[in-house]
Amino acid sequence: MNETSAVSLREGERLEPLSKHTSVIVGNGCAFNTDTILLADFSMPKKGERCADFGTGCGTIPLLWCTRSNPGQVWAAEIQPGACEMARRSVRFNGFQDIIHVSEGDFRTLRSRENIPAGSLDLIACNPPYKEAGTGCLSATEEERIARHETVCRFSDIAKAASELLRWGGRFCCCMRPERLCGTLLTLREAGLEPKRIRFVQQRTTSAPFLFLLQANRGGKPGMTVAPTLLIEENGGFSEEMLRIYGDYKEGRT
């Protein structure tokens, strides 16, 4: 973080630390959760890679990428103006404005809006709405409805847009609830994104998985690796791996 940076927090906002040196502005219906942290770690870019985050919210995933890795250019697409504005302030506060480009608008028009050549990105991440259109009880606020329910876009729209932007062999990473596993795999394959790596996440050994993390490669050959299950808790506390994933973030809170 740029030590000379300053941020003006508005009513209902606060700074949430992501590491000892990086923080993100949250509040007013825009925040992040454990799923976000896990997806950021699962999708961590390699040095110099050109990346995008679909539905970036307050910008947590791009900020974590820049904190823990060394990507090239990162486009953070967000349709909600309030979240977009918060993300921009967070990017400036942390000094990543030359790397992270917050783009307000539908991710389906990101390519034309930002003049990104088709097939030019190495990595795209997306924490999509978990509830399919017409299912579940709608959230109380518009911000929550857009984030949690397929009211603005469907997962098939996300897969199609990612396939158009990714280079051959480029990676698309997402997280989703296990009940949507079959549909997610089929949708990705139909869009030309071959599922290559999956990891289930469960709270503890005695509980069923509540999430899966998935990587699909554009034009990849069939064949998927199933990674060991990621446990959130073990022996009455965070598991060793969660301490690694959350370690820097939790240190920032002390």
N, C-alpha and C positions, 0 to 999 in steps of 0.2 A: 504493500500500500504506500502511496505517496504521503509522506509524513506531513507535508504542507497542505494536503487536501482538507477541505472542510465540507460538511454536508448539513443542509438545513432540513431537519425533520419536521414533518407536518403533523397535525393533530391525528392521533391514532397510529402513528408510525414509530418504529424503533429500529435500532441497529442490531442485527443478529450475527454474532461472529461465526465465520466459517473456518478460521484458523487464527493463529496468533497475529497475523498481519492483514487478514481479509475479512470484511463484513458485508452483509447485504441488508438493504432496507426492506422491512416487512411490515405488514399491518393493513388495515382497511380491506380485509378480505383477500389479501395477497400474501402468501407465505409458502413454506415448503415443509416436507415431512421426510421420514426415513426413506421412503421409496425414492425420493429425489436424490438423496445422498448415495443410495445404493446404485442407482442408474448412472450417476456421474462417475462413480468408481469403476463400474462394469464397462463403461464406454470410453474410458480415458484415452484421449488421442495420443498419437505419437508426435515426436518433434516435427514441427513445420507443417502438420496436416491442416488442410482447409476443411472447416467443419460448420455445421449448422445445428441449432437446437430449435425444434418445432414446438411452439407453445411454451416459450421460455418462462412465462410468469414474471417473477421479480428478478430473473437472471441468475438463479443459483447455480445451475449446471455449467454455463460458460465461465462463471467466476471460479468455480472449483477446478475446472479444466485448466484455467490460466494460473491458478494457485499451485497446482500439483504437477502440472506438465508444462510443455512449451509449444503449444499449437501455433499454426500460422494464423490466418484470418478466421474469425468465428462470426457467423451471422446468427443473431438471436431473434427469432421471429415471434411476435406476440400480437394478437388481434385486439386485446383490451387496452385502450388508451391509458388508463390509470396505472396498470401494471407496467406498461411500456415506459412510462415516464419515470416510475420508481426504478426500473432496471437501468435506465440511462444515468440516473443520479448515482446509483451504486457503482456502475462502471467507471464514471468519472472519479468518484471518491477513492476507488482502489487503483486508479491510474492505468486502467486497461483500455482506454478509449482508442488507442491505435491498433488494438487487436480485435476487440469485441464491437460489432456493429449491431446495435439494437434497431430492428426494422419493424415499424408498426404496420400491421395489416395481416391479411390472410396468408398463411404459409404457402397456399397454392399459387399465389402470385409473387412469391419471393424472388423467383428466378428473373422475371421481367422487371420487377420493382427495383432490384438491386443490380441488374445487369450481370447476373452470374451465368456463365456459359453452361449449357446442358452437359451433364457428364463430367463435371469438373471438381466435385467435392469428394473428399476421402471418407468422411464420416458424418452421419446424421443421427442425432438422438431425439427421442420423443417420449415424454411421459404422457400418454394419451388419456382421454376420458375413459374411465373404466366401464361405465354403464352404456349399453347399447340404446339407440333411440327407441323410445316407447317402453323401456323397462325401468323398474325401480321408482322410488319416490323422488320427485324433483327437489333439488336443494332450494333453500329459501331465497338466496340472493342470485342475481344474474351472474355475478363473478363466479360463484360456486357452480351454478348450472353449466356454464361454459367449460369449466375445468373438469367437472366430474361426469357430465352426460354428453352424449353425441347430439347436441342441439345445433351446433355450428358445422361440424364435419363428422364424417364416419372414418373408421380405421382404414377402409379401402382408399379414401382420399389421401390419407397420410402416406400409405404405401406407394400409391401412384406418384405423388409429388416427390417422395424420396428417391424412387427409381429413376425419375427424370434428371435429378440433380447429381446423383452419385456416378462416379467413374466406374468403369468395368472392374469388379472386384472390391469396390467401395463398400463400407459397412453401414448398416442401419441397426441401431440398438434401441430397444424399447423395454418397458415393463408392463405387465398386465396381470389381471386376476386369473387363477388357474381355470375357472369355469369357461373362459374364452380361449383356451389353448388351441383347440381344434380349428376354430374359425380364424384365429390369428395366423396359424401356420399356412392354411389354405389361401388366405388373402395375400400374404406376402409372396407366396409362390406364384400366384396369378399375376402379380405385379412385376415378376422377374427378379424377386429378392429371395434367394434360397436360404432357408434357415440352416445355420451352421453351428451355433453354440447356444445352449440353454442352461439356466441354473435356477433351481427352485429355492425359495426363501421361506423358512418357517420360524416361528417364534421360539420354539423349544422342541426337543426330541419327541415329546408326547403329543404335539399338535400337528395338524395337517398344514401343508404349504398354503400361504395366503397370497403369494406373489411369485411370478417367474420373470427372470431377466433373459432377454433373447437377442442374439445377433444374427442378422441375415445379410448375405453378401450379394451384390448385384451380379447376376450371371454366374453364381457359384455352382459347383457340381453338387449333386445330391449327397447327403451324408452329414449327420449332425452329432456333435459331441455333447454329452450330458455331463456337466460338471458336478462335483460333490455339492450336496445341499448346503446352503448358507444358513447357519443357526444364529439367531439374534441373541438368545440367552443360553448360558451354559453354567452349571454349578452355581446357580443363584445370582448370576450377574451377567454382564455382557460377555459374549464369547470372545475368544482370542482374536478371531478375524474381525469381529465388529469393533474391537478395541483398535485394531489397525485402521479400519476404514473410518471410524469416528474419531480416532485419536487426536489428530490435529484440530478438528472441529471442537472437541471437548476441552482441549487445552486452551483454546481461545476463549472459552467461557469462564475460565478460572480467574 
